[in-house]
Amino acid sequence: MNTKIFEQVHSLATDMLAAAESENSEQFSRLYQELQSICFDNEDDESKNHPVQWETLADFTEDAEEALRHYKKALGFADEIGAKDYKASICYAQAMLLADEERLDEARSAIEEAQEYSNGLSDQELLDDIAELSKALEG
């Protein structure tokens, strides 16, 4: 991923978290629109487009259906570049959202995908998160 874009996305995510915590909806909306512009501007540019920007956009999208569309797009781009770590993270995030929306069958399916993609990864925090959610979704 282009380092400059990664830094922009990371900075925007940090600033959006701060805006959300301080309940500054105007600033949050402005930052969200900036992130959205980065995603859509880079979508057709192989050197600039990356799943992390789409996953981040989805993470901050308030509408569940729209967030799921962004996660799906992120998953597609992660698949194109063969990034199992991103695929595991994206599927985990989808499962969390679906569980929050009480769409438990879909959440279970997403967490199963996350488990498949996480095989062989070294990110212990992600592995633990996936295992914890999987256990919580056992039904």
Backbone as CSV, one residue per row, in Angstrom:
resi,resn,N_x,N_y,N_z,CA_x,CA_y,CA_z,C_x,C_y,C_z
1,MET,0.841,-1.177,0.000,0.000,0.000,0.000,0.880,1.231,0.000
2,ASN,0.467,2.219,-0.730,1.139,3.500,-0.773,1.243,4.053,0.654
3,THR,2.467,4.320,1.118,2.699,4.763,2.497,1.972,6.060,2.811
4,LYS,1.972,6.981,1.874,1.303,8.267,2.093,-0.195,8.054,2.334
5,ILE,-0.801,7.187,1.552,-2.236,6.925,1.699,-2.499,6.193,3.009
6,PHE,-1.641,5.226,3.348,-1.807,4.523,4.621,-1.773,5.513,5.778
7,GLU,-0.815,6.428,5.751,-0.706,7.425,6.819,-1.941,8.315,6.863
8,GLN,-2.470,8.690,5.689,-3.698,9.491,5.641,-4.858,8.731,6.272
9,VAL,-5.022,7.478,5.879,-6.125,6.658,6.388,-5.986,6.475,7.894
10,HIS,-4.786,6.177,8.357,-4.551,5.994,9.791,-4.843,7.281,10.559
11,SER,-4.375,8.396,10.040,-4.616,9.687,10.684,-6.107,10.015,10.736
12,LEU,-6.802,9.775,9.634,-8.246,10.025,9.605,-8.973,9.133,10.606
13,ALA,-8.584,7.871,10.686,-9.221,6.950,11.631,-9.003,7.421,13.067
14,THR,-7.790,7.825,13.381,-7.484,8.327,14.720,-8.306,9.568,15.034
15,ASP,-8.372,10.482,14.071,-9.139,11.714,14.263,-10.642,11.439,14.361
16,MET,-11.144,10.461,13.591,-12.567,10.116,13.676,-12.898,9.515,15.040
17,LEU,-12.005,8.696,15.560,-12.216,8.144,16.903,-12.299,9.263,17.930
18,ALA,-11.381,10.218,17.831,-11.386,11.346,18.768,-12.666,12.165,18.625
19,ALA,-13.096,12.402,17.391,-14.329,13.162,17.161,-15.533,12.417,17.721
20,ALA,-15.563,11.112,17.537,-16.678,10.313,18.059,-16.689,10.333,19.585
21,GLU,-15.511,10.200,20.183,-15.423,10.197,21.645,-15.839,11.536,22.241
22,SER,-15.533,12.631,21.532,-15.912,13.959,22.025,-17.294,14.379,21.522
23,GLU,-17.966,13.446,20.839,-19.312,13.672,20.302,-19.380,14.887,19.372
24,ASN,-18.309,15.065,18.597,-18.250,16.152,17.619,-18.686,15.589,16.263
25,SER,-19.988,15.548,16.048,-20.522,14.912,14.842,-20.168,15.678,13.573
26,GLU,-20.024,16.985,13.668,-19.658,17.779,12.489,-18.255,17.412,12.017
27,GLN,-17.316,17.344,12.952,-15.946,16.968,12.592,-15.903,15.521,12.098
28,PHE,-16.617,14.630,12.781,-16.654,13.232,12.367,-17.144,13.127,10.924
29,SER,-18.225,13.811,10.599,-18.789,13.758,9.242,-17.806,14.277,8.209
30,ARG,-17.115,15.359,8.536,-16.135,15.924,7.606,-14.996,14.932,7.358
31,LEU,-14.500,14.326,8.428,-13.412,13.357,8.304,-13.864,12.103,7.562
32,TYR,-15.074,11.657,7.847,-15.633,10.489,7.168,-15.726,10.755,5.667
33,GLN,-16.200,11.930,5.296,-16.307,12.275,3.872,-14.935,12.310,3.212
34,GLU,-13.930,12.764,3.959,-12.566,12.779,3.424,-12.067,11.349,3.180
35,LEU,-12.321,10.458,4.128,-11.931,9.052,3.961,-12.688,8.425,2.797
36,GLN,-13.957,8.721,2.710,-14.781,8.205,1.618,-14.226,8.668,0.265
37,SER,-13.814,9.919,0.181,-13.235,10.445,-1.059,-11.949,9.716,-1.423
38,ILE,-11.106,9.465,-0.428,-9.863,8.734,-0.685,-10.185,7.364,-1.274
39,CYS,-11.134,6.673,-0.666,-11.500,5.333,-1.136,-11.990,5.360,-2.578
40,PHE,-12.949,6.219,-2.855,-13.536,6.234,-4.192,-12.577,6.807,-5.236
41,ASP,-11.730,7.767,-4.839,-10.742,8.310,-5.775,-9.694,7.266,-6.143
42,ASN,-9.363,6.371,-5.207,-8.310,5.375,-5.428,-8.824,4.037,-5.939
43,GLU,-10.126,3.888,-6.013,-10.724,2.587,-6.299,-10.199,1.933,-7.576
44,ASP,-9.967,2.693,-8.608,-9.536,2.128,-9.888,-8.031,2.239,-10.123
45,ASP,-7.280,2.617,-9.096,-5.834,2.785,-9.210,-5.142,1.666,-8.430
46,GLU,-4.575,0.696,-9.148,-3.965,-0.468,-8.502,-2.869,-0.100,-7.512
47,SER,-2.157,0.997,-7.751,-1.065,1.366,-6.853,-1.558,2.085,-5.598
48,LYS,-2.783,2.607,-5.634,-3.304,3.352,-4.482,-4.432,2.632,-3.762
49,ASN,-5.161,1.788,-4.456,-6.291,1.103,-3.839,-5.787,-0.009,-2.922
50,HIS,-6.409,-0.137,-1.758,-5.980,-1.160,-0.812,-7.147,-1.517,0.101
51,PRO,-7.235,-2.783,0.517,-8.351,-3.189,1.376,-8.424,-2.426,2.694
52,VAL,-7.282,-1.987,3.223,-7.306,-1.323,4.527,-8.133,-0.043,4.502
53,GLN,-8.112,0.681,3.378,-8.895,1.920,3.340,-10.387,1.599,3.334
54,TRP,-10.773,0.538,2.629,-12.187,0.151,2.575,-12.656,-0.447,3.899
55,GLU,-11.799,-1.232,4.539,-12.159,-1.784,5.847,-12.322,-0.655,6.867
56,THR,-11.431,0.314,6.815,-11.525,1.456,7.723,-12.800,2.239,7.470
57,LEU,-13.117,2.460,6.198,-14.361,3.162,5.868,-15.557,2.393,6.418
58,ALA,-15.562,1.092,6.230,-16.662,0.265,6.740,-16.754,0.355,8.260
59,ASP,-15.603,0.334,8.926,-15.587,0.398,10.387,-16.272,1.655,10.918
60,PHE,-16.198,2.735,10.152,-16.759,4.010,10.598,-18.097,4.338,9.949
61,THR,-18.630,3.421,9.170,-19.919,3.640,8.508,-21.037,3.253,9.464
62,GLU,-21.947,4.188,9.689,-23.011,3.962,10.674,-24.119,3.059,10.151
63,ASP,-24.424,3.113,8.873,-25.470,2.275,8.292,-24.910,0.869,8.059
64,ALA,-25.530,-0.119,8.668,-25.013,-1.491,8.614,-24.921,-2.031,7.192
65,GLU,-25.939,-1.811,6.389,-25.920,-2.342,5.016,-24.818,-1.694,4.184
66,GLU,-24.637,-0.400,4.361,-23.563,0.290,3.640,-22.203,-0.209,4.127
67,ALA,-22.064,-0.388,5.424,-20.808,-0.908,5.976,-20.505,-2.287,5.403
68,LEU,-21.518,-3.137,5.326,-21.317,-4.475,4.763,-20.893,-4.409,3.300
69,ARG,-21.411,-3.446,2.546,-20.968,-3.275,1.147,-19.491,-2.885,1.096
70,HIS,-19.071,-2.011,2.006,-17.658,-1.612,2.044,-16.769,-2.790,2.456
71,TYR,-17.227,-3.583,3.430,-16.456,-4.772,3.819,-16.342,-5.740,2.641
72,LYS,-17.427,-5.907,1.899,-17.403,-6.800,0.739,-16.385,-6.308,-0.292
73,LYS,-16.365,-5.001,-0.503,-15.400,-4.425,-1.441,-13.975,-4.636,-0.923
74,ALA,-13.767,-4.412,0.368,-12.448,-4.617,0.971,-12.008,-6.069,0.814
75,LEU,-12.941,-6.989,1.038,-12.633,-8.413,0.913,-12.251,-8.768,-0.521
76,GLY,-12.937,-8.186,-1.479,-12.604,-8.420,-2.882,-11.202,-7.949,-3.222
77,PHE,-10.843,-6.756,-2.734,-9.501,-6.238,-2.998,-8.444,-7.057,-2.261
78,ALA,-8.753,-7.504,-1.046,-7.812,-8.346,-0.298,-7.593,-9.666,-1.026
79,ASP,-8.659,-10.198,-1.603,-8.562,-11.440,-2.361,-7.688,-11.243,-3.599
80,GLU,-7.860,-10.109,-4.268,-7.068,-9.816,-5.473,-5.574,-9.814,-5.187
81,ILE,-5.186,-9.321,-4.004,-3.755,-9.250,-3.682,-3.296,-10.423,-2.812
82,GLY,-4.208,-11.360,-2.534,-3.857,-12.556,-1.769,-3.456,-12.278,-0.332
83,ALA,-4.128,-11.320,0.296,-3.774,-10.904,1.650,-4.662,-11.598,2.681
84,LYS,-4.220,-12.786,3.132,-5.008,-13.557,4.100,-5.234,-12.787,5.395
85,ASP,-4.237,-12.009,5.813,-4.382,-11.261,7.060,-5.513,-10.245,6.963
86,TYR,-5.591,-9.554,5.841,-6.686,-8.598,5.651,-8.018,-9.321,5.517
87,LYS,-8.017,-10.447,4.810,-9.271,-11.196,4.656,-9.781,-11.664,6.017
88,ALA,-8.894,-12.134,6.874,-9.298,-12.570,8.214,-9.847,-11.398,9.022
89,SER,-9.162,-10.272,8.963,-9.592,-9.087,9.704,-10.940,-8.568,9.212
90,ILE,-11.113,-8.532,7.912,-12.362,-8.044,7.318,-13.521,-8.966,7.683
91,CYS,-13.315,-10.260,7.568,-14.385,-11.211,7.923,-14.725,-11.125,9.403
92,TYR,-13.720,-10.923,10.238,-13.969,-10.738,11.672,-14.819,-9.485,11.900
93,ALA,-14.458,-8.384,11.246,-15.221,-7.142,11.402,-16.657,-7.319,10.913
94,GLN,-16.814,-8.021,9.799,-18.167,-8.314,9.300,-18.950,-9.116,10.337
95,ALA,-18.328,-10.118,10.902,-18.994,-10.961,11.895,-19.415,-10.146,13.113
96,MET,-18.556,-9.235,13.542,-18.898,-8.369,14.679,-20.129,-7.528,14.361
97,LEU,-20.129,-6.920,13.187,-21.258,-6.083,12.784,-22.532,-6.911,12.680
98,LEU,-22.433,-8.046,12.042,-23.611,-8.908,11.880,-24.133,-9.395,13.232
99,ALA,-23.236,-9.698,14.145,-23.660,-10.105,15.490,-24.364,-8.949,16.197
100,ASP,-23.812,-7.742,16.057,-24.450,-6.559,16.646,-25.845,-6.331,16.078
101,GLU,-26.014,-6.684,14.812,-27.306,-6.527,14.136,-28.226,-7.731,14.385
102,GLU,-27.746,-8.671,15.202,-28.487,-9.892,15.536,-28.790,-10.758,14.314
103,ARG,-27.902,-10.707,13.344,-27.974,-11.556,12.153,-26.992,-12.706,12.388
104,LEU,-27.370,-13.577,13.316,-26.428,-14.543,13.874,-25.968,-15.605,12.891
105,ASP,-26.831,-16.089,12.013,-26.388,-17.080,11.027,-25.326,-16.481,10.106
106,GLU,-25.554,-15.252,9.671,-24.574,-14.577,8.812,-23.288,-14.298,9.582
107,ALA,-23.418,-13.935,10.856,-22.239,-13.682,11.687,-21.410,-14.956,11.840
108,ARG,-22.091,-16.074,12.050,-21.377,-17.358,12.173,-20.633,-17.700,10.884
109,SER,-21.277,-17.454,9.767,-20.642,-17.722,8.478,-19.400,-16.847,8.298
110,ALA,-19.516,-15.575,8.654,-18.382,-14.650,8.514,-17.239,-15.030,9.448
111,ILE,-17.559,-15.447,10.677,-16.483,-15.803,11.605,-15.820,-17.109,11.179
112,GLU,-16.577,-18.014,10.554,-15.971,-19.237,10.017,-14.977,-18.892,8.906
113,GLU,-15.344,-17.936,8.055,-14.410,-17.485,7.013,-13.176,-16.866,7.649
114,ALA,-13.380,-16.053,8.677,-12.248,-15.423,9.364,-11.310,-16.491,9.922
115,GLN,-11.883,-17.546,10.486,-11.065,-18.635,11.022,-10.257,-19.312,9.913
116,GLU,-10.893,-19.542,8.774,-10.189,-20.172,7.650,-9.024,-19.307,7.189
117,TYR,-9.279,-18.012,7.020,-8.233,-17.112,6.545,-7.136,-16.904,7.580
118,SER,-7.462,-17.098,8.854,-6.480,-16.818,9.905,-5.484,-17.957,10.109
119,ASN,-5.736,-19.123,9.505,-4.797,-20.242,9.632,-3.416,-19.822,9.155
120,GLY,-2.435,-19.980,10.018,-1.060,-19.662,9.668,-0.659,-18.221,9.916
121,LEU,-1.582,-17.383,10.382,-1.230,-15.991,10.667,-0.550,-15.890,12.028
122,SER,0.258,-14.846,12.202,0.975,-14.670,13.467,0.391,-13.560,14.335
123,ASP,-0.637,-12.871,13.874,-1.259,-11.784,14.638,-2.097,-12.386,15.768
124,GLN,-1.457,-12.542,16.934,-2.110,-13.233,18.048,-3.356,-12.499,18.533
125,GLU,-3.331,-11.181,18.505,-4.509,-10.423,18.946,-5.712,-10.719,18.050
126,LEU,-5.488,-10.722,16.740,-6.571,-11.039,15.805,-7.042,-12.479,15.998
127,LEU,-6.106,-13.396,16.150,-6.466,-14.800,16.368,-7.311,-14.968,17.629
128,ASP,-6.921,-14.270,18.693,-7.679,-14.341,19.946,-9.073,-13.743,19.782
129,ASP,-9.158,-12.609,19.073,-10.457,-11.965,18.840,-11.386,-12.877,18.049
130,ILE,-10.840,-13.513,17.024,-11.639,-14.424,16.197,-12.130,-15.602,17.036
131,ALA,-11.233,-16.184,17.824,-11.609,-17.330,18.665,-12.679,-16.936,19.685
132,GLU,-12.528,-15.757,20.271,-13.497,-15.292,21.275,-14.878,-15.082,20.655
133,LEU,-14.927,-14.435,19.496,-16.219,-14.205,18.848,-16.827,-15.522,18.375
134,SER,-15.996,-16.407,17.859,-16.489,-17.708,17.417,-17.159,-18.446,18.572
135,LYS,-16.519,-18.422,19.722,-17.084,-19.089,20.898,-18.397,-18.425,21.310
136,ALA,-18.446,-17.101,21.268,-19.659,-16.372,21.653,-20.818,-16.660,20.705
137,LEU,-20.491,-16.956,19.442,-21.533,-17.195,18.437,-21.983,-18.650,18.361
138,GLU,-21.305,-19.514,19.097,-21.716,-20.923,19.077,-23.165,-21.012,19.514
139,GLY,-23.926,-21.694,18.740,-25.334,-21.691,19.080,-25.962,-22.993,19.018
